[in-house]
Amino acid sequence: MCALFVGVIAMAQETKPQFEKQNDGTIKATYFYSDGTVAQVGMFNENNERHGEWISYDLEGQKSAQAEYKNGEKAGKWFFWNDEKLTEVDYSNNAIVSVNTWVNKNPVATNKP
């Protein structure tokens, strides 16, 4: 019974977000699904705003989204993977500039890290 309880505690601890301060003052954030697999990884700037690249993963560990933030605002190209479809959303000044979608029936590469 004690071993089962310790296992449950360890799993619960794994699902809490992890925050690691970097040498440049930014903070690396890692978020988890309830089963302990990584759900999202990204950075916060000194003002606690999302900054730089953020990557989301599905429950199988496949990359599902790649985003870019600049001081808390959506910026640059964002990518969303969904089965055999890739959607690219281009942001400027926190607003959508364009959206492109590609469908591939025969994928030639995987998006797994």
Secondary structure as the mmCIF struct_conf table of DSSP 4:
data_model
#
loop_
_struct_conf.conf_type_id
_struct_conf.id
_struct_conf.beg_label_comp_id
_struct_conf.beg_label_asym_id
_struct_conf.beg_label_seq_id
_struct_conf.end_label_comp_id
_struct_conf.end_label_asym_id
_struct_conf.end_label_seq_id
HELX_RH_AL_P HELX_RH_AL_P1 CYS A 2 GLU A 14
TURN_TY1_P TURN_TY1_P1 THR A 15 THR A 15
BEND BEND1 LYS A 16 LYS A 16
STRN STRN1 GLN A 18 LYS A 21
TURN_TY1_P TURN_TY1_P2 ASN A 23 ASP A 24
BEND BEND2 GLY A 25 GLY A 25
STRN STRN2 ILE A 27 PHE A 32
TURN_TY1_P TURN_TY1_P3 SER A 34 ASP A 35
BEND BEND3 GLY A 36 GLY A 36
STRN STRN3 VAL A 38 PHE A 44
TURN_TY1_P TURN_TY1_P4 GLU A 46 ASN A 47
BEND BEND4 ASN A 48 ASN A 48
STRN STRN4 ARG A 50 ARG A 50
STRN STRN5 GLY A 52 TYR A 57
TURN_TY1_P TURN_TY1_P5 LEU A 59 GLU A 60
BEND BEND5 GLY A 61 GLY A 61
STRN STRN6 LYS A 63 LYS A 70
TURN_TY1_P TURN_TY1_P6 ASN A 71 GLY A 72
STRN STRN7 GLU A 73 LYS A 74
STRN STRN8 GLY A 76 ASN A 82
TURN_TY1_P TURN_TY1_P7 ASP A 83 GLU A 84
STRN STRN9 LYS A 85 SER A 92
TURN_TY1_P TURN_TY1_P8 ASN A 93 ASN A 94
STRN STRN10 ALA A 95 VAL A 103
BEND BEND6 LYS A 105 ASN A 106
BEND BEND7 ALA A 109 ALA A 109
#
